[in-house]
């Protein structure tokens, strides 16, 4: 993109198909002139989820816009519905699952917008995570 956006419409967002659904990027360092904040709207179909992972250099807030979410932060599990949120400290293992028969829409706010790689480290095949659900 030749210029950084100050306003982002759905048409200007960047979508990625991922194993748990669709990530719709609304703000990141490539789309906006963002250094400290990233925002992604996540669409999770019934029965899908972003299994246990961590972000070595990112702090995250997950906010439920629509649907119900089985949210894990560390080894603690909560069921969240629209209006609920979870805070995930830097490098904390977490996961989000849609256990309902309706779509789940989340907003994930990440800070900083850019950081050293890897952005995400999957741990779902390691203990204790692989035995939690």
Secondary structure, DSSP 8 states (H G I E B T S, - for coil): --S-BSS--TTTSEEEEETTEEEEEEE-TTTBS-SS-EEEEEEE-TT-EEEEEE-TT-EEEEEEEESEEEEEETTEEEEEETT-EEEE-TT--EEEE--SSS-EEEEEEEESSS-SS-S-EE-TTSTTGGG--
